[in-house]
Amino acid sequence: MQYRSTRGSKNQTLNSPAAIIQGLAPDGGLYVPVKFPKADFKLEDLPKLSYKQIAAMIISLFFDDFSKEQIKSAVINAYSEQWDDRSIVPIEKHDHNFYMELFHGPTLAFKDIALQMLPQLMTRAVQIEQTDHKIIILTATSGDTGTASMRGFANQAGTDVIVFYPEGGVSPVQLKQMLSQRGKNLQAIAIKGNFDDAQTEVKKIFNDEHFKMRLIQNDFQFSSANSMNIGRLVPQISYYLYTYGQLVRRQEIKLGDEVNFTVPTGNFGDILAGYYAKKLGLPIKKLICASNENNVLTDFFENGVYDKRRKFHVTNAPAMDILVSSNLERLLFDLYDENNQQIASLMNQLTQRGHYQIDKQIFTQLKHIFSAGFATQKQVQAEIKRIYNYDRYVIDPHTAVGSYVAHQYQKQTSDTTKMIIISTASPYKFPETVYEAITGRECPQTGIPAIKKLHEKLGGQLAIGVRALSDREPHAEKIIEPADMEKMISTILNLK
Ligand SMILES: *Cc1c(COP(=O)(O)O)cnc(C)c1O
């Protein structure tokens, strides 16, 4: 299948392995299918299929340049013993809503679903394309992408991973995970700035022609593990289909019934995968976009104006502390009937002026599919407590943002459609906030000791991924200015 840039001509195309290796288009746009595929499955197949089968089906649909054999082995490697639940994605029902638990992988957040798969696709893409350059995975992270991509790519031949994260902008457990992940090919570096600073600089480095030439001369080539990479986005479509099938199987819904999904959103990757699932024919009524105090998307869905000129908040749901949601570009591309010039112009306005407004008619279409809301840090704590009090179910702060917004939506509308809340991280990844929410007392410790405290309170068995955390000694933190990121990369790669 051929891909193109959201900002480039539809006649300039490349195949899926090349799009995955490149990560980002040279014009700053994101890769999208030239022709969005038609589903080759029927809704009634879904209840019968395992997670792995659905994953293989979706990957074959979007990435048909890979052989069936390549896809099969990739899926087996990505979704095996490193998951602590055999179903990969368990679905829980609490307080009349469903929680799709995406955090049973090795780094305890939903990023593992895609980042256990992306390295598998990348190594096979390199074979197909016969690339002889070493692939440098350059990634900005708000916490979870960093750990999950380091874990996914650790010791993968032909790849190096360089992760930039905001100093003080990730949770103590996320920091410990990044600094203690072992692998000869991994580097995590803090920058004095926030996630948007890191992401903006990464995009700039990606598109620096001079630097790109220098890399090539040294036999290197950049790729990305952010959800800007289509190879990371596509595997995420699978869990929407799988969950629907499972709810039919459990007789919670009937085949063909519509469902709603609430998605805790940062870079708009997860919710965009839901939109793609809907485009493939999954009966989704509403996709509800849930934000924290960085509620730029809530306002956008309210009035059609995207305006990033606002205060940046460091919150208790740090993976969502983002003001520039990259994947919104792919949604707009679709709604604007693939008009790349319009998209280039909107994105240019965002960079130049910090805001843009979409057409009225596009806004109407948008409102039809999406709804949005946000939760403050206090509301996040209260929501963790509310769900815990209901039946002792424990959710993490990001899931709590989703749960709160879903609950508000249900109170404010008469929509009784079955609701699935996407549960994006293990509560043990953010033990300080969860402990405080449940006990009403500030957690006396942070990081690993806080996990122990929370576990004392909750009891039960700890997942392997949580237990593994205390074993390793972290490296010392390296902190640099955003302006020095390019220089740092040169040093790490020892560029001539
Ligand atoms: C990354 C992340 C999100 C946001 O997902 P996007 O795809 O960036 O919208 C939400 N919750 C957690 C725990 C995350 O790691």
The ligand as a Tripos MOL2 file, in Angstrom:
@<TRIPOS>MOLECULE
LIG
   15    15     1     0     0
SMALL
NO_CHARGES

@<TRIPOS>ATOM
      1 C1          0.6740    8.5780   25.7880 C.3       1 LIG1
      2 C2         -0.3360    8.4670   26.8390 C.ar      1 LIG1
      3 C3         -1.6050    9.0550   26.7100 C.ar      1 LIG1
      4 C4         -1.9920    9.9000   25.5080 C.3       1 LIG1
      5 O1         -2.0490    9.1630   24.3180 O.3       1 LIG1
      6 P1         -1.9390    9.9180   22.9000 P.3       1 LIG1
      7 O2         -1.8760    8.8180   21.8850 O.co2     1 LIG1
      8 O3         -0.6720   10.7160   22.9570 O.co2     1 LIG1
      9 O4         -3.1260   10.7770   22.7600 O.co2     1 LIG1
     10 C5         -2.5280    8.8430   27.7180 C.ar      1 LIG1
     11 N1         -2.2140    8.1230   28.8180 N.ar      1 LIG1
     12 C6         -1.0080    7.5510   28.9790 C.ar      1 LIG1
     13 C7         -0.7280    6.7730   30.2340 C.3       1 LIG1
     14 C8         -0.0240    7.6880   28.0010 C.ar      1 LIG1
     15 O5          1.1720    7.1160   28.1620 O.3       1 LIG1
@<TRIPOS>BOND
     1     1     2 1
     2     2     3 ar
     3     2    14 ar
     4     3     4 1
     5     3    10 ar
     6     4     5 1
     7     5     6 1
     8     6     7 2
     9     6     8 1
    10     6     9 1
    11    10    11 ar
    12    11    12 ar
    13    12    13 1
    14    12    14 ar
    15    14    15 1
@<TRIPOS>SUBSTRUCTURE
     1 LIG1         1 GROUP 0 **** ****
